[in-house]
Each structure stands twice: as C-alpha cells, then as structure tokens.
Amino acid sequence: MNISKQLENNALTIALQGRLDTTTAPELEQELQNSLDGVTALRFDFAELEYISSAGLRVLLTSQKRMNQQGSMVVCHVNETIAEVFEITGFSDVLTIE
C-alpha cells in the first residue's frame, strides 16, 4: 500500500493506493498518529484503494472517533467493492462518504 499525504492549513488529505489489510493497517495507523495533531478536516481518498479488510475498517473507525472530537472526516472516491464492504458492515451509516 502507498500512502500520500497533503496538508493545507488544518485540512489533511490521505490518498491510499493498493490494499488496506492486516499487513498495511499498522502503517496507516502510525501515519495517522503522527499527522492528526491540529488537523480539523481529514479526507481519505480511496480512488486507488483496491481492498479493505477488518483491520483497515478498525483504523477508519479509530480515525472517525478522533476526528469527531477535533473536526470532521470524509471518505471519497470509494469503489464498488469497498462501498459494498461499508454497506454490509454498517460503516456507511457511521462514515461520511462522498
């Protein structure tokens, strides 16, 4: 998985490419821990994300809980496969998806 970050003022965009799974979720989790201080708007760009596992969902949920306290979080460019995972798991009710 590749992680690209772009910070503008207090808005952080994280673009993911590849697979967010048990192997790569800790890398994203560490990246978020190092990057979210002072961020009031977090945006995940999933345009090039091919797969998400339960480990990836856990990282999203943790991020959502943190951003609920300090701002907002949006997930955008979700493909059909990942949208189906969000729907089945109920994450589509928890996350803001564009």
Phi, psi and omega per residue, in radians:
M1 nan 2.413 3.037
N2 -1.875 2.438 3.117
I3 -2.072 2.179 3.053
S4 -2.037 2.348 -3.137
K5 -2.090 2.515 3.028
Q6 -2.450 2.107 -3.125
L7 -1.957 2.143 3.046
E8 -2.210 2.040 -3.046
N9 0.944 -2.060 3.141
N10 -1.851 0.310 -3.117
A11 -1.913 2.145 -3.127
L12 -1.969 2.213 3.029
T13 -1.914 2.251 3.085
I14 -2.071 2.042 3.105
A15 -1.777 2.272 -3.136
L16 -1.944 2.463 3.126
Q17 -2.295 2.236 3.110
G18 1.912 -2.315 -3.067
R19 -2.096 2.297 3.038
L20 -1.819 1.734 -3.033
D21 -2.427 -2.900 -3.080
T22 -0.996 -0.612 -3.114
T23 -1.306 -0.692 -3.010
T24 -1.722 -0.315 -3.111
A25 -1.017 -0.732 3.113
P26 -1.052 -0.584 3.103
E27 -1.123 -0.783 3.109
L28 -1.152 -0.722 3.133
E29 -1.035 -0.775 3.113
Q30 -1.123 -0.741 3.123
E31 -1.048 -0.746 3.129
L32 -1.163 -0.737 3.119
Q33 -1.033 -0.624 -3.121
N34 -1.431 -0.229 -2.953
S35 -2.026 -0.259 -2.951
L36 -1.536 -0.151 3.116
D37 -1.071 2.160 3.112
G38 1.445 -0.082 3.136
V39 -1.418 2.254 3.118
T40 -1.903 -0.226 3.097
A41 -2.394 2.031 3.121
L42 -1.951 2.265 -3.135
R43 -2.231 2.151 3.028
F44 -1.708 2.220 3.080
D45 -1.834 1.944 -3.079
F46 -1.777 0.356 -3.087
A47 -0.959 -0.589 -3.091
E48 -2.016 0.297 3.075
L49 -1.525 2.187 -3.053
E50 -1.647 -0.480 -2.979
Y51 -2.713 2.544 3.029
I52 -2.397 2.336 3.130
S53 -1.835 -3.113 3.125
S54 -1.090 -0.556 3.089
A55 -1.131 -0.692 3.082
G56 -1.170 -0.684 3.097
L57 -1.084 -0.666 3.127
R58 -1.091 -0.722 3.112
V59 -1.109 -0.724 3.095
L60 -1.096 -0.745 -3.133
L61 -1.125 -0.754 3.094
T62 -1.068 -0.736 3.120
S63 -1.133 -0.729 3.131
Q64 -1.077 -0.763 3.129
K65 -1.073 -0.757 3.134
R66 -1.151 -0.769 -3.105
M67 -1.225 -0.438 3.031
N68 -1.051 -0.508 -3.131
Q69 -1.520 -0.429 -3.043
Q70 -2.179 0.037 3.127
G71 2.858 -2.310 -3.084
S72 -2.367 2.805 3.113
M73 -2.414 2.405 -3.141
V74 -2.322 2.481 3.016
V75 -1.995 2.206 -3.092
C76 -2.222 2.871 3.115
H77 0.991 0.820 -3.129
V78 -1.455 2.238 3.126
N79 -1.365 3.012 -3.043
E80 -1.079 -0.698 -3.133
T81 -1.109 -0.825 -3.133
I82 -1.232 -0.645 3.079
A83 -1.039 -0.680 3.114
E84 -1.146 -0.709 3.077
V85 -1.064 -0.785 3.117
F86 -1.052 -0.717 -3.123
E87 -1.158 -0.838 -3.100
I88 -1.115 -0.679 -3.082
T89 -1.488 -0.149 -3.106
G90 1.506 0.023 3.136
F91 -1.156 -0.405 3.115
S92 -1.155 -0.349 3.082
D93 -1.519 -0.348 -3.062
V94 -1.691 -0.657 -3.070
L95 -1.629 2.675 2.960
T96 -1.612 1.995 -3.053
I97 -2.015 2.230 3.133
E98 -1.958 nan nan
